[in-house]
């Protein structure tokens, strides 16, 4: 039953990603996390944080609250950031924490095909990676723009 629910959730996320469109802002294209993806992450953070607070409030075992708190931190740190494609510069990530990853168009080595979870990976010559997850909007548009601006040859571009 768990596998069935997981597969239904995965397909719902993929369908939401395929329907969502990127936005144009000041000449750049922004690929945000879809509404469904944000709802899932925010609900997990809120639910686990509330449960941790309830455990602490009732004076139950602190180790349970620590596990729930660790899960909240994992969700916060795993929250996917926006991906921005700038025609003149390259592709970069935009997150509220950490250093952004930027790859110039002439440094793009390959665009890895979508895997089973719906991730596309832009890889630079130096090994830096930008991951367009199954939670980001407009996966086909992302692949199309990276292919066009990075001038990737057809043998590198996934079909």
Phi, psi and omega in degrees: 000320179297319179296322179294315179296320178297318180292322177296317179296319179297316180293324177296316178297317180295320179294321178296320179294321181291328181279328183289148180244153177284167177242151176260126179225114176051046177084351179255156176254128182250125177254103182267167172289138183293164180300318179297317179297317178296320179297318180296312180297314182295322178294319179296318179296314181295314182296310182292323176295319178295317178297320177297319178295321178294318179298316179293318182298319181278357177074024178285184183303125184293337181293328177293316178297323179294320177295317178294320178296322178295322178294322176299314179296322177299316179295320180294317181285335180270357181301118183291139177271175177286153174246128183244128175251118177250118184304326183277334187251297185161207181245141181211162176258158178223112181231164180276347178226162176073175179275138177288151176259129179231137177231120177288156184299323181284351178262355181289120181269319182200162173239109182283142183295161176298134177265193184294335179265003175086025181262134171250139183236126173266124183244134177268170177297329181275356177101354177295148183228145170235124186253122172265105186279175175290354179266347180278154181284151166055065181296323179293319178295323178297311180298319180297314181293317179297317179300317183291308186286327180276352180053052180281144179282156183300333180288338178271327183283131179292142178264000000 
